[in-house]
């Protein structure tokens, strides 16, 4: 019985670690999407350098949505 409890506690700790890492990943992706949205909003589609930025930022934002 002690062995089962130890296995359970080990698994529970690993699940919590994975859950915390996943939550941190989700938060980071959301922050990245906000940054991309800001870049898109602040860029000028009439400027040559911003055109490339718009394409890349839109592709990246679409990727983070998937």
C-alpha positions in Angstrom: 0.0 0.0 0.0 2.9 2.3 0.8 4.3 1.7 -2.7 1.0 2.6 -4.4 0.8 5.8 -2.4 4.4 6.7 -3.4 3.6 6.1 -7.1 0.5 8.1 -6.8 2.3 11.1 -5.2 5.1 10.9 -7.8 2.5 10.9 -10.7 0.5 13.7 -9.1 3.7 15.8 -8.8 4.6 15.2 -12.4 1.1 16.1 -13.6 1.2 19.3 -11.6 4.5 20.2 -13.1 3.2 19.5 -16.6 0.1 21.5 -15.9 2.1 24.5 -14.7 4.4 24.3 -17.8 1.4 24.1 -20.1 -0.3 27.1 -18.4 3.0 29.1 -18.8 3.1 28.1 -22.4 -0.5 29.3 -23.0 0.3 32.6 -21.3 3.4 33.1 -23.4 1.5 32.3 -26.6 -1.2 34.8 -25.7 1.4 37.5 -25.0 3.0 36.7 -28.3 -0.3 37.1 -30.1 -0.9 40.5 -28.5 2.6 41.6 -29.6 1.9 40.5 -33.2 -1.4 42.2 -33.1 0.2 45.4 -32.0 2.9 45.2 -34.7 0.2 44.6 -37.3 -1.8 47.6 -36.1 1.2 49.9 -36.0 2.6 49.0 -39.3 2.1 50.9 -42.5 1.0 48.7 -45.5 2.3 51.4 -47.9 5.9 51.1 -46.7 8.0 48.4 -48.3 9.6 47.2 -45.1 6.3 47.0 -43.3 4.8 44.8 -46.0 7.1 42.0 -45.2 6.4 42.5 -41.5 2.7 42.3 -42.1 3.0 39.1 -44.0 5.2 37.4 -41.4 3.2 38.8 -38.4 -0.1 37.6 -39.9 1.3 34.1 -40.6 2.8 33.9 -37.1 -0.5 35.0 -35.5 -2.5 32.5 -37.6 0.0 29.8 -36.5 -0.6 30.6 -32.9 -4.3 30.3 -33.3 -4.0 26.7 -34.6 
